[in-house]
């Protein structure tokens, strides 16, 4: 079971997913186009496209984005199990005819609440996932938003700032605006790298870091099953 992983930058790797997917027997083949590696024309048995600083339309600065969008479009068309995370979700949205824009409500950041929508019931990844006694939370760090989903997309989860947090397209492709893979250490690296910018925008960096660290047990309990369920979809496809 091989999963092609597109990594857009070293600071936004597989995080939790590296261990969680390995535990299912999945082998992740990581492609790093920012280091000059070529985005493949076809994914392996599954496809994960990770996040990064780029805007989904910023092709001049990140010249591998068109190839990544085409890879995503082809994977959806071919029924390859696919998961787009943050930037990956936005690239999937653009690749399949939706719209991604600068968010008009500013940055969404930290450990933020994620709520299920009715279609989550029965979904291979999201069924019952967000129905615990405590509200589910996920790591967020994005300023762009999926404002119009592709035709046929099934919304699965929403949030407090931006409504389009997760959707399924077809039978085997999912997009999540948040970061189910991000560990507290990864989040700390992100905020340390942009602390002055965040502070200038009124985001309390130390408080954000503390809340994400405090949520680690909840993050693991919620998002490990998502990774395992995705691997199961790959294995059974």
Secondary structure per residue as TSV (DSSP state, phi and psi in degrees):
chain	resnum	aa	ss	phi	psi
A	1	X	-	360.0	108.5
A	2	X	E	-114.2	131.9
A	3	X	E	-117.0	120.7
A	4	X	E	-75.7	129.9
A	5	X	E	-121.6	123.2
A	6	X	E	-96.8	115.5
A	7	X	-	-106.9	123.5
A	8	X	S	-88.7	-19.8
A	9	X	-	-163.2	155.2
A	10	X	T	-62.8	-30.9
A	11	X	T	-77.9	-6.0
A	12	X	S	-126.5	63.7
A	13	X	-	-90.1	-162.2
A	14	X	-	-71.8	-22.0
A	15	X	T	54.7	-131.0
A	16	X	H	-52.3	-36.6
A	17	X	H	-62.0	-28.1
A	18	X	H	-57.3	-49.0
A	19	X	H	-73.6	-42.9
A	20	X	H	-64.3	-42.1
A	21	X	H	-71.9	-39.4
A	22	X	H	-58.9	-35.4
A	23	X	T	-64.6	-19.3
A	24	X	T	-91.9	-5.5
A	25	X	T	93.0	3.0
A	26	X	-	-77.2	140.2
A	27	X	E	-105.6	121.9
A	28	X	E	-95.1	123.2
A	29	X	E	-101.9	100.3
A	30	X	E	-87.4	127.4
A	31	X	E	-107.8	127.4
A	32	X	-	-117.9	83.8
A	33	X	G	-65.3	-23.1
A	34	X	G	-67.8	-13.9
A	35	X	G	-102.8	10.6
A	36	X	T	94.8	1.1
A	37	X	-	-74.1	145.1
A	38	X	-	-84.5	130.4
A	39	X	-	-67.1	125.4
A	40	X	-	-69.8	158.0
A	41	X	S	-75.3	-28.8
A	42	X	S	-132.7	145.1
A	43	X	-	-80.6	167.1
A	44	X	S	-76.6	-132.0
A	45	X	S	-75.8	-21.9
A	46	X	E	-151.1	169.5
A	47	X	E	-141.1	130.9
A	48	X	E	-125.5	128.6
A	49	X	E	-114.9	119.8
A	50	X	-	-85.7	-175.9
A	51	X	-	-91.6	-174.7
A	52	X	-	169.0	174.7
A	53	X	S	-71.6	-24.1
A	54	X	S	-60.4	149.7
A	55	X	-	-81.1	149.4
A	56	X	T	-64.3	-16.0
A	57	X	T	-108.2	6.1
A	58	X	-	-86.4	60.2
A	59	X	T	-67.5	-33.3
A	60	X	T	-64.7	-37.2
A	61	X	T	-87.1	-24.2
A	62	X	S	-130.4	80.8
A	63	X	T	-67.9	-7.1
A	64	X	T	-87.8	-3.7
A	65	X	H	-64.0	-41.9
A	66	X	H	-58.2	-42.2
A	67	X	H	-65.5	-34.8
A	68	X	H	-69.1	-41.8
A	69	X	H	-62.0	-40.6
A	70	X	H	-66.4	-39.2
A	71	X	H	-59.8	-44.2
A	72	X	H	-64.0	-45.9
A	73	X	H	-59.1	-44.0
A	74	X	H	-68.0	-39.5
A	75	X	H	-62.0	-43.0
A	76	X	H	-62.7	-46.1
A	77	X	H	-62.0	-35.4
A	78	X	H	-88.8	-3.5
A	79	X	T	76.1	22.7
A	80	X	-	-75.6	128.3
A	81	X	E	-55.3	126.5
A	82	X	E	-136.8	138.7
A	83	X	E	-134.1	117.0
A	84	X	E	-102.2	128.8
A	85	X	E	-115.8	121.5
A	86	X	T	52.9	-106.6
A	87	X	H	-55.4	-39.9
A	88	X	H	-59.5	-38.6
A	89	X	H	-65.8	-40.8
A	90	X	H	-68.0	-38.3
A	91	X	H	-64.5	-40.7
A	92	X	H	-61.2	-42.1
A	93	X	H	-61.1	-48.5
A	94	X	H	-64.5	-42.6
A	95	X	H	-60.6	-29.1
A	96	X	T	-108.2	16.1
A	97	X	T	100.2	5.4
A	98	X	-	-87.9	-170.6
A	99	X	E	-126.3	135.7
A	100	X	E	-126.4	132.9
A	101	X	E	-140.2	167.1
A	102	X	E	-60.0	131.9
A	103	X	-	-69.1	132.9
A	104	X	T	-81.7	-3.8
A	105	X	T	-109.4	13.2
A	106	X	-	80.8	-162.6
A	107	X	-	-73.8	135.8
A	108	X	E	-107.1	120.0
A	109	X	E	-149.5	146.2
A	110	X	E	105.3	-162.3
A	111	X	E	-88.0	103.1
A	112	X	E	-115.0	147.8
A	113	X	E	-70.2	137.4
A	114	X	E	-122.3	127.4
A	115	X	E	-117.1	140.7
A	116	X	E	-75.1	151.0
A	117	X	-	-105.4	162.8
A	118	X	G	-52.4	-36.6
A	119	X	G	-69.9	-10.1
A	120	X	G	-63.7	-30.0
A	121	X	T	-63.0	121.3
A	122	X	T	89.1	-7.3
A	123	X	-	-70.7	139.9
A	124	X	T	-59.2	-29.1
A	125	X	T	-98.8	-38.9
A	126	X	T	-103.3	-5.4
A	127	X	T	-56.8	115.2
A	128	X	T	71.8	-1.8
A	129	X	T	-65.5	-34.5
A	130	X	T	-107.8	19.6
A	131	X	-	-103.9	22.3
A	132	X	S	-70.9	174.6
A	133	X	S	-63.9	-34.4
A	134	X	S	-99.4	149.0
A	135	X	-	-58.9	138.3
A	136	X	E	-72.3	144.9
A	137	X	E	-128.6	157.5
A	138	X	E	-143.2	154.7
A	139	X	E	-73.2	132.5
A	140	X	E	-125.0	145.8
A	141	X	E	-164.2	87.2
A	142	X	E	-157.0	149.4
A	143	X	S	-117.5	-12.0
A	144	X	E	-94.8	159.5
A	145	X	E	-140.1	146.4
A	146	X	E	-82.2	102.4
A	147	X	E	-94.1	-21.1
A	148	X	E	-141.3	121.6
A	149	X	-	-81.1	157.8
A	150	X	-	-61.3	154.3
A	151	X	T	-57.2	132.1
A	152	X	T	87.7	-4.0
A	153	X	-	-66.0	143.0
A	154	X	E	-110.6	106.6
A	155	X	E	-64.7	133.7
A	156	X	E	-116.6	-26.4
A	157	X	E	-152.5	152.7
A	158	X	E	-132.8	173.1
A	159	X	E	-137.7	-176.0
A	160	X	S	-86.4	-22.3
A	161	X	S	-108.3	-54.4
A	162	X	-	-115.0	128.8
A	163	X	S	-72.5	-32.3
A	164	X	-	-88.8	90.6
A	165	X	-	-103.1	-26.2
A	166	X	E	-159.3	142.4
A	167	X	E	-151.2	161.6
A	168	X	E	-113.3	141.2
A	169	X	E	-124.4	120.1
A	170	X	T	69.5	-151.5
A	171	X	T	-94.1	-21.0
A	172	X	T	-137.7	18.5
A	173	X	E	-122.1	132.9
A	174	X	E	-130.2	147.1
A	175	X	E	-126.1	131.1
A	176	X	E	-127.3	128.0
A	177	X	S	-73.8	-24.3
A	178	X	S	-91.1	-173.1
A	179	X	B	-119.1	83.2
A	180	X	T	-67.9	-16.7
A	181	X	T	-89.0	-13.3
A	182	X	-	-78.0	124.1
A	183	X	-	-82.5	163.0
A	184	X	H	-57.5	-32.9
A	185	X	H	-67.8	-40.0
A	186	X	H	-63.2	-45.5
A	187	X	H	-60.7	-41.4
A	188	X	H	-60.8	-39.8
A	189	X	H	-62.0	-42.2
A	190	X	H	-63.3	-46.6
A	191	X	H	-71.3	-36.3
A	192	X	H	-62.4	-35.1
A	193	X	H	-75.1	-12.9
A	194	X	T	-135.8	27.2
A	195	X	H	-59.3	-44.6
A	196	X	H	-63.1	-42.6
A	197	X	H	-63.3	-44.1
A	198	X	H	-65.1	-43.8
A	199	X	H	-61.5	-40.8
A	200	X	H	-63.0	-28.3
A	201	X	T	-89.3	2.4
A	202	X	T	88.4	17.8
A	203	X	-	-98.3	118.7
A	204	X	-	-75.4	101.0
A	205	X	H	-60.1	-48.2
A	206	X	H	-61.6	-40.2
A	207	X	H	-65.8	-41.3
A	208	X	H	-60.3	-45.7
A	209	X	H	-62.9	-41.8
A	210	X	H	-63.3	-41.6
A	211	X	H	-68.6	-38.5
A	212	X	H	-66.0	-43.3
A	213	X	H	-62.1	-41.4
A	214	X	H	-65.7	-25.0
A	215	X	T	-89.7	3.4
A	216	X	H	-55.9	-43.6
A	217	X	H	-63.2	-41.5
A	218	X	H	-67.5	-38.9
A	219	X	H	-60.5	-46.7
A	220	X	H	-63.7	-44.8
A	221	X	H	-61.9	-34.2
A	222	X	H	-83.1	-46.6
A	223	X	H	-96.4	-16.7
A	224	X	H	-60.5	-45.6
A	225	X	H	-59.8	-33.8
A	226	X	H	-62.9	-45.3
A	227	X	H	-62.2	-42.4
A	228	X	H	-67.3	-38.4
A	229	X	H	-67.4	-38.0
A	230	X	H	-62.5	-43.7
A	231	X	H	-60.0	-37.3
A	232	X	H	-65.4	-38.7
A	233	X	H	-62.4	-43.4
A	234	X	H	-60.3	-46.4
A	235	X	H	-64.7	-30.9
A	236	X	H	-97.4	4.3
A	237	X	-	-88.7	360.0
